[in-house]
């Protein structure tokens, strides 16, 4: 099968690649035509993330990527990370440093509503990063923000909790949503994506 992804804005080439792979049987070959560097790199990253072997053939300004469908099913991706038509930072991450917005009980409930509202966005954030006492939201199943964070995770948003913060609050073994992260990963994400601070 061959698909023409020339002159398409990202992440459309990756989406078309995923859809085409889903139509193929194991061992069949997909040829993807592109004519720009960004979609070529994005498709390569996507295929690598799916453990699909591929080769690249250059012909002037055009590139053909040949991928061999493996037996594994194609995983659902958050396509925000494959956006390339906007210069500078692409996609968003949400950075939460407290379990509340504002102060007091109203602030705790308000945080839950804000997190729940993220589900309604047409383009969801790539990740939610919880630091300081915001890690209580990912460790306490009774916390008012636990359920909306769990729904975000089900929708494909990465939920990351600061490992040092979990250790400080003695909550490492209580982590129930997402995964533990570190300072380097947090800083890398903040540098790469536009940041929404709650």
ZABAVO-466859 format. One line per field, with one value per atom (N, C-alpha, C): residue in three letters; atom name; x, y, z. Coordinates in pm, whole numbers, plus 50000, padded with zeros to 5 digits. Example, Ala and Ser with C-alpha at 12.3 -4.5 7.8 and 13.67 -1.06 7.14 Angstrom:
<nodes>
residu <- Ala / Ala / Ala / Ser / Ser / Ser $
atome <- N / CA / C / N / CA / C $
px <- 51319 / 51230 / 51320 / 51285 / 51367 / 51290 $
py <- 49431 / 49550 / 49670 / 49775 / 49894 / 50003 $
pz <- 50780 / 50780 / 50780 / 50708 / 50714 / 50787 $
</nodes>
This chain:
<nodes>
residu <- Unk / Unk / Unk / Unk / Unk / Unk / Unk / Unk / Unk / Unk / Unk / Unk / Unk / Unk / Unk / Unk / Unk / Unk / Unk / Unk / Unk / Unk / Unk / Unk / Unk / Unk / Unk / Unk / Unk / Unk / Unk / Unk / Unk / Unk / Unk / Unk / Unk / Unk / Unk / Unk / Unk / Unk / Unk / Unk / Unk / Unk / Unk / Unk / Unk / Unk / Unk / Unk / Unk / Unk / Unk / Unk / Unk / Unk / Unk / Unk / Unk / Unk / Unk / Unk / Unk / Unk / Unk / Unk / Unk / Unk / Unk / Unk / Unk / Unk / Unk / Unk / Unk / Unk / Unk / Unk / Unk / Unk / Unk / Unk / Unk / Unk / Unk / Unk / Unk / Unk / Unk / Unk / Unk / Unk / Unk / Unk / Unk / Unk / Unk / Unk / Unk / Unk / Unk / Unk / Unk / Unk / Unk / Unk / Unk / Unk / Unk / Unk / Unk / Unk / Unk / Unk / Unk / Unk / Unk / Unk / Unk / Unk / Unk / Unk / Unk / Unk / Unk / Unk / Unk / Unk / Unk / Unk / Unk / Unk / Unk / Unk / Unk / Unk / Unk / Unk / Unk / Unk / Unk / Unk / Unk / Unk / Unk / Unk / Unk / Unk / Unk / Unk / Unk / Unk / Unk / Unk / Unk / Unk / Unk / Unk / Unk / Unk / Unk / Unk / Unk / Unk / Unk / Unk / Unk / Unk / Unk / Unk / Unk / Unk / Unk / Unk / Unk / Unk / Unk / Unk / Unk / Unk / Unk / Unk / Unk / Unk / Unk / Unk / Unk / Unk / Unk / Unk / Unk / Unk / Unk / Unk / Unk / Unk / Unk / Unk / Unk / Unk / Unk / Unk / Unk / Unk / Unk / Unk / Unk / Unk / Unk / Unk / Unk / Unk / Unk / Unk / Unk / Unk / Unk / Unk / Unk / Unk / Unk / Unk / Unk / Unk / Unk / Unk / Unk / Unk / Unk / Unk / Unk / Unk / Unk / Unk / Unk / Unk / Unk / Unk / Unk / Unk / Unk / Unk / Unk / Unk / Unk / Unk / Unk / Unk / Unk / Unk / Unk / Unk / Unk / Unk / Unk / Unk / Unk / Unk / Unk / Unk / Unk / Unk / Unk / Unk / Unk / Unk / Unk / Unk / Unk / Unk / Unk / Unk / Unk / Unk / Unk / Unk / Unk / Unk / Unk / Unk / Unk / Unk / Unk / Unk / Unk / Unk / Unk / Unk / Unk / Unk / Unk / Unk / Unk / Unk / Unk / Unk / Unk / Unk / Unk / Unk / Unk / Unk / Unk / Unk / Unk / Unk / Unk / Unk / Unk / Unk / Unk / Unk / Unk / Unk / Unk / Unk / Unk / Unk / Unk / Unk / Unk / Unk / Unk / Unk / Unk / Unk / Unk / Unk / Unk / Unk / Unk / Unk / Unk / Unk / Unk / Unk / Unk / Unk / Unk / Unk / Unk / Unk / Unk / Unk / Unk / Unk / Unk / Unk / Unk / Unk / Unk / Unk / Unk / Unk / Unk / Unk / Unk / Unk / Unk / Unk / Unk / Unk / Unk / Unk / Unk / Unk / Unk / Unk / Unk / Unk / Unk / Unk / Unk / Unk / Unk / Unk / Unk / Unk / Unk / Unk / Unk / Unk / Unk / Unk / Unk / Unk / Unk / Unk / Unk / Unk / Unk / Unk / Unk / Unk / Unk / Unk / Unk / Unk / Unk / Unk / Unk / Unk / Unk / Unk / Unk / Unk / Unk / Unk / Unk / Unk / Unk / Unk / Unk / Unk / Unk / Unk / Unk / Unk / Unk / Unk / Unk / Unk / Unk / Unk / Unk / Unk / Unk / Unk / Unk / Unk / Unk / Unk / Unk / Unk / Unk / Unk / Unk / Unk / Unk / Unk / Unk / Unk / Unk / Unk / Unk / Unk / Unk / Unk / Unk / Unk / Unk / Unk / Unk / Unk / Unk / Unk / Unk / Unk / Unk / Unk / Unk / Unk / Unk / Unk / Unk / Unk / Unk / Unk / Unk / Unk / Unk / Unk / Unk / Unk / Unk / Unk / Unk / Unk / Unk / Unk / Unk / Unk / Unk / Unk / Unk / Unk / Unk / Unk / Unk / Unk / Unk / Unk / Unk / Unk / Unk / Unk / Unk / Unk / Unk / Unk / Unk / Unk / Unk / Unk / Unk / Unk / Unk / Unk / Unk / Unk / Unk / Unk / Unk / Unk / Unk / Unk / Unk / Unk / Unk / Unk / Unk / Unk / Unk / Unk / Unk / Unk / Unk / Unk / Unk / Unk / Unk / Unk / Unk / Unk / Unk / Unk / Unk / Unk / Unk / Unk / Unk / Unk / Unk / Unk / Unk / Unk / Unk / Unk / Unk / Unk / Unk / Unk / Unk / Unk / Unk / Unk / Unk / Unk / Unk / Unk / Unk / Unk / Unk / Unk / Unk / Unk / Unk / Unk / Unk / Unk / Unk / Unk / Unk / Unk / Unk / Unk / Unk / Unk / Unk / Unk / Unk / Unk / Unk / Unk / Unk / Unk / Unk / Unk / Unk / Unk / Unk / Unk $
atome <- N / CA / C / N / CA / C / N / CA / C / N / CA / C / N / CA / C / N / CA / C / N / CA / C / N / CA / C / N / CA / C / N / CA / C / N / CA / C / N / CA / C / N / CA / C / N / CA / C / N / CA / C / N / CA / C / N / CA / C / N / CA / C / N / CA / C / N / CA / C / N / CA / C / N / CA / C / N / CA / C / N / CA / C / N / CA / C / N / CA / C / N / CA / C / N / CA / C / N / CA / C / N / CA / C / N / CA / C / N / CA / C / N / CA / C / N / CA / C / N / CA / C / N / CA / C / N / CA / C / N / CA / C / N / CA / C / N / CA / C / N / CA / C / N / CA / C / N / CA / C / N / CA / C / N / CA / C / N / CA / C / N / CA / C / N / CA / C / N / CA / C / N / CA / C / N / CA / C / N / CA / C / N / CA / C / N / CA / C / N / CA / C / N / CA / C / N / CA / C / N / CA / C / N / CA / C / N / CA / C / N / CA / C / N / CA / C / N / CA / C / N / CA / C / N / CA / C / N / CA / C / N / CA / C / N / CA / C / N / CA / C / N / CA / C / N / CA / C / N / CA / C / N / CA / C / N / CA / C / N / CA / C / N / CA / C / N / CA / C / N / CA / C / N / CA / C / N / CA / C / N / CA / C / N / CA / C / N / CA / C / N / CA / C / N / CA / C / N / CA / C / N / CA / C / N / CA / C / N / CA / C / N / CA / C / N / CA / C / N / CA / C / N / CA / C / N / CA / C / N / CA / C / N / CA / C / N / CA / C / N / CA / C / N / CA / C / N / CA / C / N / CA / C / N / CA / C / N / CA / C / N / CA / C / N / CA / C / N / CA / C / N / CA / C / N / CA / C / N / CA / C / N / CA / C / N / CA / C / N / CA / C / N / CA / C / N / CA / C / N / CA / C / N / CA / C / N / CA / C / N / CA / C / N / CA / C / N / CA / C / N / CA / C / N / CA / C / N / CA / C / N / CA / C / N / CA / C / N / CA / C / N / CA / C / N / CA / C / N / CA / C / N / CA / C / N / CA / C / N / CA / C / N / CA / C / N / CA / C / N / CA / C / N / CA / C / N / CA / C / N / CA / C / N / CA / C / N / CA / C / N / CA / C / N / CA / C / N / CA / C / N / CA / C / N / CA / C / N / CA / C / N / CA / C / N / CA / C / N / CA / C / N / CA / C / N / CA / C / N / CA / C / N / CA / C / N / CA / C / N / CA / C / N / CA / C / N / CA / C / N / CA / C / N / CA / C / N / CA / C / N / CA / C / N / CA / C / N / CA / C / N / CA / C / N / CA / C / N / CA / C / N / CA / C / N / CA / C / N / CA / C / N / CA / C / N / CA / C / N / CA / C / N / CA / C / N / CA / C / N / CA / C / N / CA / C / N / CA / C / N / CA / C / N / CA / C / N / CA / C / N / CA / C / N / CA / C / N / CA / C / N / CA / C / N / CA / C / N / CA / C / N / CA / C / N / CA / C / N / CA / C / N / CA / C / N / CA / C / N / CA / C / N / CA / C / N / CA / C / N / CA / C / N / CA / C / N / CA / C / N / CA / C $
px <- 50085 / 50000 / 50089 / 50045 / 50118 / 50023 / 50069 / 49989 / 50070 / 50003 / 50069 / 50045 / 50150 / 50141 / 50215 / 50242 / 50311 / 50221 / 50281 / 50214 / 50104 / 50103 / 50006 / 50066 / 49984 / 50030 / 50027 / 50127 / 50134 / 50023 / 49966 / 50011 / 49944 / 49882 / 49806 / 49886 / 50016 / 50091 / 50102 / 50116 / 50124 / 49989 / 49883 / 49748 / 49718 / 49753 / 49731 / 49813 / 49936 / 50022 / 49961 / 49912 / 49849 / 49727 / 49642 / 49521 / 49555 / 49657 / 49697 / 49752 / 49833 / 49889 / 49780 / 49674 / 49563 / 49492 / 49504 / 49438 / 49524 / 49653 / 49744 / 49748 / 49787 / 49808 / 49956 / 49987 / 50126 / 50214 / 50329 / 50425 / 50406 / 50290 / 50266 / 50344 / 50375 / 50458 / 50374 / 50404 / 50340 / 50447 / 50419 / 50507 / 50440 / 50515 / 50464 / 50546 / 50481 / 50550 / 50539 / 50654 / 50656 / 50755 / 50741 / 50833 / 50879 / 50885 / 50935 / 51002 / 51094 / 51173 / 51087 / 51001 / 50924 / 50836 / 50753 / 50672 / 50756 / 50870 / 50959 / 51006 / 51050 / 51099 / 50986 / 50869 / 50755 / 50709 / 50701 / 50661 / 50764 / 50893 / 50998 / 50984 / 50956 / 50939 / 50816 / 50709 / 50586 / 50611 / 50675 / 50701 / 50792 / 50891 / 50979 / 50902 / 50807 / 50727 / 50639 / 50608 / 50524 / 50608 / 50741 / 50833 / 50817 / 50797 / 50781 / 50910 / 50966 / 51088 / 51056 / 51146 / 51124 / 51257 / 51252 / 51370 / 51329 / 51426 / 51401 / 51480 / 51411 / 51473 / 51452 / 51562 / 51556 / 51562 / 51482 / 51485 / 51459 / 51568 / 51554 / 51483 / 51374 / 51297 / 51198 / 51183 / 51083 / 51148 / 51074 / 51121 / 51015 / 51059 / 50968 / 51011 / 50916 / 50940 / 50870 / 50946 / 50888 / 50884 / 50764 / 50746 / 50683 / 50729 / 50674 / 50584 / 50458 / 50361 / 50400 / 50413 / 50442 / 50311 / 50318 / 50197 / 50126 / 50201 / 50142 / 50039 / 49934 / 49834 / 49891 / 49842 / 49891 / 49828 / 49913 / 49864 / 49808 / 49709 / 49655 / 49758 / 49777 / 49877 / 49809 / 49878 / 49837 / 49910 / 49837 / 49902 / 49955 / 49930 / 49984 / 50135 / 50204 / 50350 / 50402 / 50311 / 50354 / 50312 / 50271 / 50237 / 50366 / 50369 / 50492 / 50467 / 50340 / 50314 / 50319 / 50336 / 50345 / 50489 / 50552 / 50690 / 50699 / 50816 / 50836 / 50778 / 50730 / 50678 / 50546 / 50525 / 50404 / 50339 / 50205 / 50135 / 50146 / 50076 / 50073 / 50092 / 50147 / 50147 / 50086 / 50024 / 49965 / 50054 / 50094 / 50185 / 50105 / 50094 / 50016 / 50108 / 50121 / 50212 / 50139 / 50008 / 49928 / 49803 / 49740 / 49619 / 49495 / 49513 / 49400 / 49434 / 49329 / 49344 / 49290 / 49370 / 49327 / 49357 / 49257 / 49280 / 49154 / 49176 / 49064 / 48991 / 48881 / 48802 / 48749 / 48714 / 48665 / 48774 / 48897 / 49009 / 49034 / 49013 / 49033 / 48927 / 48803 / 48695 / 48714 / 48765 / 48788 / 48894 / 48998 / 49102 / 49042 / 48953 / 48888 / 48810 / 48742 / 48662 / 48753 / 48865 / 48958 / 49016 / 49054 / 49109 / 49005 / 48882 / 48773 / 48748 / 48765 / 48742 / 48844 / 48963 / 49065 / 49016 / 48927 / 48871 / 48784 / 48730 / 48639 / 48711 / 48843 / 48919 / 48927 / 48922 / 48934 / 49071 / 49176 / 49311 / 49356 / 49365 / 49402 / 49552 / 49594 / 49737 / 49812 / 49941 / 50024 / 50039 / 50053 / 50076 / 50026 / 49997 / 49971 / 50084 / 50154 / 50268 / 50229 / 50236 / 50200 / 50326 / 50347 / 50461 / 50411 / 50501 / 50468 / 50347 / 50251 / 50143 / 50035 / 50056 / 49964 / 49972 / 50081 / 50092 / 49987 / 49925 / 49817 / 49699 / 49685 / 49574 / 49592 / 49716 / 49743 / 49762 / 49755 / 49780 / 49661 / 49570 / 49456 / 49330 / 49281 / 49163 / 49039 / 49041 / 48928 / 48936 / 49048 / 49066 / 48969 / 48913 / 48812 / 48869 / 48999 / 49060 / 49110 / 49100 / 49150 / 49074 / 48942 / 48859 / 48882 / 48881 / 48906 / 49047 / 49146 / 49281 / 49283 / 49209 / 49201 / 49137 / 49034 / 48967 / 49061 / 49141 / 49240 / 49339 / 49384 / 49478 / 49415 / 49288 / 49218 / 49209 / 49203 / 49192 / 49327 / 49434 / 49565 / 49660 / 49619 / 49706 / 49802 / 49929 / 50026 / 50006 / 50002 / 49994 / 50126 / 50201 / 50335 / 50341 / 50391 / 50406 / 50552 / 50591 / 50729 / 50773 / 50881 / 50930 / 50979 / 51052 / 51102 / 50987 / 50881 / 50763 / 50692 / 50679 / 50617 / 50697 / 50829 / 50915 / 50899 / 50896 / 50884 / 50755 / 50646 / 50517 / 50494 / 50598 / 50588 / 50468 / 50458 / 50345 / 50387 / 50514 / 50564 / 50481 / 50452 / 50377 / 50228 / 50182 / 50040 / 50006 / 50107 / 50082 / 49985 / 49872 / 49766 / 49728 / 49783 / 49756 / 49889 / 49906 / 50024 / 50152 / 50259 / 50390 / 50472 / 50578 / 50669 / 50763 / 50795 / 50888 / 51000 / 51093 / 51206 / 51224 / 51313 / 51333 / 51376 / 51464 / 51513 / 51400 / 51316 / 51206 / 51108 / 51080 / 50988 / 51041 / 51167 / 51227 / 51229 / 51256 / 51257 / 51119 / 51015 / 50879 / 50840 / 50879 / 50846 / 50917 / 51035 / 51111 / 51051 / 50997 / 50949 / 50808 / 50720 / 50579 / 50540 / 50430 / 50368 / 50311 / 50317 / 50280 / 50156 / 50061 / 49945 / 49968 / 49972 / 49993 / 49859 / 49826 / 49704 / 49739 $
py <- 49882 / 50000 / 50124 / 50227 / 50353 / 50467 / 50557 / 50674 / 50799 / 50904 / 51029 / 51132 / 51161 / 51258 / 51387 / 51408 / 51530 / 51652 / 51759 / 51888 / 51885 / 51782 / 51777 / 51838 / 51912 / 51969 / 51862 / 51867 / 51773 / 51807 / 51709 / 51569 / 51477 / 51534 / 51452 / 51338 / 51358 / 51244 / 51126 / 51155 / 51048 / 50979 / 51058 / 51001 / 50911 / 50958 / 50878 / 50749 / 50760 / 50642 / 50540 / 50586 / 50497 / 50427 / 50505 / 50448 / 50345 / 50374 / 50281 / 50151 / 50164 / 50044 / 49955 / 50017 / 49940 / 49856 / 49899 / 49826 / 49711 / 49712 / 49610 / 49485 / 49376 / 49251 / 49240 / 49155 / 49135 / 49100 / 49169 / 49142 / 49226 / 49293 / 49378 / 49509 / 49570 / 49690 / 49815 / 49919 / 50049 / 50147 / 50215 / 50320 / 50455 / 50545 / 50677 / 50781 / 50865 / 50970 / 51103 / 51168 / 51300 / 51389 / 51520 / 51611 / 51724 / 51693 / 51790 / 51714 / 51782 / 51717 / 51682 / 51777 / 51755 / 51630 / 51613 / 51491 / 51364 / 51372 / 51256 / 51215 / 51313 / 51283 / 51235 / 51298 / 51259 / 51117 / 51083 / 50947 / 50847 / 50881 / 50794 / 50771 / 50880 / 50867 / 50782 / 50803 / 50726 / 50577 / 50544 / 50403 / 50339 / 50415 / 50364 / 50336 / 50426 / 50408 / 50284 / 50241 / 50123 / 49996 / 50009 / 49897 / 49840 / 49931 / 49891 / 49925 / 49824 / 49845 / 49923 / 50018 / 50098 / 50140 / 50179 / 50232 / 50358 / 50446 / 50576 / 50587 / 50630 / 50649 / 50793 / 50864 / 51004 / 51013 / 51104 / 51129 / 51278 / 51356 / 51501 / 51556 / 51629 / 51687 / 51589 / 51474 / 51378 / 51261 / 51208 / 51094 / 50985 / 50862 / 50747 / 50669 / 50649 / 50570 / 50435 / 50327 / 50193 / 50126 / 50090 / 50027 / 49891 / 49795 / 49659 / 49639 / 49610 / 49592 / 49470 / 49492 / 49380 / 49327 / 49222 / 49160 / 49240 / 49327 / 49404 / 49503 / 49525 / 49624 / 49763 / 49857 / 49994 / 50062 / 50116 / 50180 / 50318 / 50358 / 50493 / 50592 / 50698 / 50799 / 50931 / 51012 / 51151 / 51228 / 51271 / 51326 / 51468 / 51526 / 51660 / 51664 / 51556 / 51558 / 51547 / 51526 / 51518 / 51642 / 51748 / 51873 / 51940 / 51990 / 52054 / 52178 / 52216 / 52331 / 52464 / 52459 / 52582 / 52598 / 52713 / 52731 / 52743 / 52708 / 52719 / 52599 / 52622 / 52514 / 52461 / 52331 / 52270 / 52187 / 52189 / 52115 / 52183 / 52126 / 52187 / 52082 / 52125 / 52045 / 52130 / 52064 / 52134 / 52109 / 52217 / 52211 / 52250 / 52156 / 52180 / 52166 / 52274 / 52272 / 52265 / 52274 / 52264 / 52183 / 52128 / 52050 / 52138 / 52269 / 52362 / 52481 / 52551 / 52677 / 52784 / 52882 / 52980 / 52928 / 52920 / 52871 / 52808 / 52726 / 52667 / 52559 / 52510 / 52401 / 52436 / 52563 / 52604 / 52582 / 52614 / 52598 / 52454 / 52359 / 52217 / 52171 / 52212 / 52177 / 52240 / 52364 / 52435 / 52366 / 52315 / 52242 / 52121 / 52051 / 51935 / 51973 / 52087 / 52133 / 52172 / 52237 / 52275 / 52150 / 52051 / 51928 / 51858 / 51855 / 51793 / 51866 / 51998 / 52078 / 52046 / 51997 / 51963 / 51852 / 51767 / 51659 / 51712 / 51834 / 51890 / 51963 / 51984 / 52055 / 51974 / 52042 / 51973 / 51908 / 51980 / 51924 / 51916 / 51795 / 51777 / 51797 / 51830 / 51847 / 51714 / 51723 / 51603 / 51537 / 51620 / 51564 / 51660 / 51603 / 51681 / 51646 / 51749 / 51730 / 51776 / 51687 / 51720 / 51726 / 51841 / 51857 / 51910 / 51915 / 51961 / 51880 / 51946 / 51865 / 51827 / 51865 / 51820 / 51669 / 51607 / 51460 / 51390 / 51461 / 51400 / 51362 / 51434 / 51407 / 51276 / 51230 / 51106 / 50986 / 51010 / 50903 / 50874 / 50970 / 50955 / 50931 / 50807 / 50773 / 50850 / 50902 / 50978 / 51127 / 51169 / 51311 / 51350 / 51469 / 51514 / 51523 / 51540 / 51550 / 51416 / 51311 / 51180 / 51130 / 51135 / 51082 / 51155 / 51289 / 51356 / 51329 / 51316 / 51281 / 51142 / 51050 / 50913 / 50912 / 50996 / 51005 / 51063 / 51160 / 51217 / 51109 / 51028 / 50921 / 50824 / 50788 / 50696 / 50756 / 50891 / 50960 / 50975 / 50923 / 50925 / 51034 / 51111 / 51217 / 51156 / 51185 / 51135 / 51209 / 51134 / 51194 / 51164 / 51267 / 51252 / 51314 / 51240 / 51288 / 51296 / 51406 / 51429 / 51323 / 51250 / 51145 / 51197 / 51308 / 51367 / 51411 / 51462 / 51506 / 51387 / 51279 / 51157 / 51105 / 51109 / 51064 / 51154 / 51284 / 51380 / 51361 / 51330 / 51309 / 51163 / 51077 / 50934 / 50870 / 50901 / 50853 / 50768 / 50731 / 50657 / 50532 / 50457 / 50331 / 50352 / 50479 / 50509 / 50558 / 50578 / 50632 / 50542 / 50598 / 50518 / 50565 / 50677 / 50729 / 50764 / 50724 / 50767 / 50707 / 50786 / 50737 / 50843 / 50797 / 50887 / 50953 / 51080 / 51150 / 51212 / 51277 / 51340 / 51483 / 51556 / 51697 / 51717 / 51630 / 51646 / 51631 / 51529 / 51507 / 51624 / 51674 / 51786 / 51909 / 51941 / 52058 / 52041 / 51921 / 51894 / 51918 / 51872 / 51892 / 52040 / 52110 / 52252 / 52332 / 52286 / 52356 / 52326 / 52207 / 52163 / 52210 / 52212 / 52241 / 52377 / 52432 / 52548 / 52498 / 52582 / 52539 / 52613 / 52535 / 52591 / 52565 / 52669 / 52653 / 52668 / 52569 / 52576 / 52594 $
pz <- 50000 / 50000 / 50000 / 49930 / 49930 / 49966 / 50054 / 50087 / 50057 / 50010 / 49974 / 50084 / 50159 / 50268 / 50235 / 50107 / 50066 / 50086 / 50133 / 50152 / 50259 / 50344 / 50453 / 50579 / 50653 / 50779 / 50888 / 50974 / 51086 / 51185 / 51255 / 51261 / 51158 / 51053 / 50958 / 50896 / 50858 / 50803 / 50900 / 51029 / 51130 / 51145 / 51144 / 51157 / 51036 / 50916 / 50795 / 50798 / 50851 / 50863 / 50957 / 51072 / 51170 / 51108 / 51040 / 50980 / 50874 / 50792 / 50688 / 50747 / 50851 / 50916 / 50973 / 51023 / 51079 / 50972 / 50845 / 50736 / 50683 / 50717 / 50665 / 50751 / 50687 / 50758 / 50795 / 50888 / 50931 / 50813 / 50804 / 50698 / 50573 / 50560 / 50443 / 50457 / 50343 / 50341 / 50314 / 50388 / 50367 / 50318 / 50207 / 50157 / 50184 / 50246 / 50281 / 50208 / 50128 / 50055 / 50131 / 50155 / 50219 / 50144 / 50165 / 50098 / 50190 / 50319 / 50416 / 50530 / 50598 / 50703 / 50825 / 50870 / 50993 / 50987 / 50881 / 50877 / 50866 / 50795 / 50785 / 50925 / 51004 / 51139 / 51230 / 51218 / 51301 / 51271 / 51143 / 51106 / 51156 / 51145 / 51197 / 51347 / 51422 / 51567 / 51599 / 51522 / 51545 / 51520 / 51407 / 51375 / 51479 / 51527 / 51632 / 51759 / 51792 / 51914 / 51905 / 51782 / 51760 / 51737 / 51748 / 51722 / 51581 / 51485 / 51345 / 51271 / 51200 / 51124 / 50997 / 50962 / 50842 / 50782 / 50656 / 50587 / 50513 / 50490 / 50428 / 50298 / 50192 / 50061 / 50016 / 49993 / 49951 / 49799 / 49742 / 49598 / 49576 / 49580 / 49569 / 49691 / 49668 / 49779 / 49839 / 49775 / 49822 / 49894 / 49990 / 50069 / 50069 / 50053 / 50066 / 50189 / 50280 / 50400 / 50380 / 50388 / 50374 / 50511 / 50554 / 50685 / 50669 / 50748 / 50744 / 50865 / 50841 / 50950 / 51034 / 51163 / 51254 / 51309 / 51387 / 51438 / 51544 / 51611 / 51721 / 51668 / 51747 / 51708 / 51729 / 51650 / 51657 / 51778 / 51865 / 51987 / 51955 / 52033 / 52019 / 52068 / 51992 / 52028 / 52060 / 52140 / 52158 / 52048 / 51946 / 51827 / 51849 / 51967 / 51995 / 51977 / 52012 / 52005 / 51861 / 51764 / 51625 / 51546 / 51615 / 51548 / 51503 / 51378 / 51331 / 51249 / 51229 / 51143 / 51218 / 51350 / 51429 / 51476 / 51446 / 51490 / 51640 / 51694 / 51839 / 51912 / 52032 / 52114 / 52058 / 52073 / 52022 / 52132 / 52133 / 52236 / 52371 / 52469 / 52602 / 52711 / 52823 / 52944 / 53054 / 53149 / 53263 / 53385 / 53450 / 53566 / 53690 / 53784 / 53906 / 54027 / 54105 / 54220 / 54355 / 54353 / 54476 / 54446 / 54549 / 54527 / 54518 / 54523 / 54517 / 54428 / 54384 / 54313 / 54407 / 54438 / 54537 / 54676 / 54761 / 54897 / 54955 / 55057 / 55131 / 55055 / 55114 / 55056 / 54917 / 54896 / 54764 / 54659 / 54695 / 54602 / 54564 / 54658 / 54629 / 54528 / 54549 / 54457 / 54320 / 54321 / 54197 / 54112 / 54178 / 54106 / 54034 / 54103 / 54044 / 53919 / 53925 / 53810 / 53693 / 53722 / 53616 / 53548 / 53629 / 53572 / 53486 / 53536 / 53459 / 53328 / 53329 / 53208 / 53099 / 53139 / 53039 / 52946 / 52997 / 52915 / 52801 / 52820 / 52721 / 52609 / 52626 / 52524 / 52396 / 52282 / 52154 / 52141 / 52186 / 52188 / 52334 / 52385 / 52525 / 52544 / 52667 / 52691 / 52677 / 52650 / 52639 / 52776 / 52881 / 53015 / 53122 / 53238 / 53360 / 53456 / 53503 / 53594 / 53733 / 53831 / 53969 / 54055 / 54120 / 54210 / 54344 / 54441 / 54576 / 54627 / 54696 / 54752 / 54650 / 54523 / 54418 / 54399 / 54447 / 54436 / 54521 / 54615 / 54694 / 54605 / 54492 / 54401 / 54326 / 54310 / 54237 / 54329 / 54460 / 54556 / 54648 / 54660 / 54751 / 54668 / 54668 / 54588 / 54632 / 54754 / 54804 / 54770 / 54711 / 54678 / 54567 / 54576 / 54481 / 54338 / 54324 / 54190 / 54137 / 54218 / 54174 / 54052 / 54058 / 53948 / 53816 / 53813 / 53684 / 53630 / 53718 / 53671 / 53610 / 53672 / 53620 / 53482 / 53463 / 53333 / 53228 / 53267 / 53174 / 53131 / 53228 / 53196 / 53097 / 53119 / 53027 / 52887 / 52881 / 52752 / 52682 / 52745 / 52681 / 52727 / 52828 / 52880 / 52983 / 52971 / 53070 / 53202 / 53312 / 53446 / 53516 / 53547 / 53604 / 53743 / 53839 / 53977 / 54015 / 54074 / 54117 / 54218 / 54185 / 54273 / 54406 / 54406 / 54531 / 54621 / 54557 / 54634 / 54697 / 54620 / 54673 / 54792 / 54781 / 54890 / 55013 / 54990 / 55101 / 55179 / 55106 / 55172 / 55209 / 55186 / 55215 / 55142 / 55013 / 54934 / 54813 / 54806 / 54689 / 54664 / 54769 / 54752 / 54733 / 54741 / 54725 / 54584 / 54499 / 54365 / 54289 / 54248 / 54186 / 54046 / 54003 / 53869 / 53803 / 53679 / 53604 / 53656 / 53644 / 53682 / 53753 / 53815 / 53886 / 53785 / 53809 / 53722 / 53805 / 53737 / 53806 / 53756 / 53822 / 53789 / 53645 / 53595 / 53458 / 53357 / 53376 / 53282 / 53288 / 53409 / 53423 / 53350 / 53374 / 53309 / 53157 / 53110 / 52966 / 52905 / 52973 / 52924 / 52926 / 53032 / 53043 / 52935 / 52895 / 52789 / 52651 / 52634 / 52504 / 52473 / 52573 / 52551 / 52611 / 52557 / 52622 / 52754 / 52857 / 52992 / 53041 / 53091 / 53162 / 53310 / 53391 / 53535 / 53607 / 53689 / 53769 / 53915 $
</nodes>
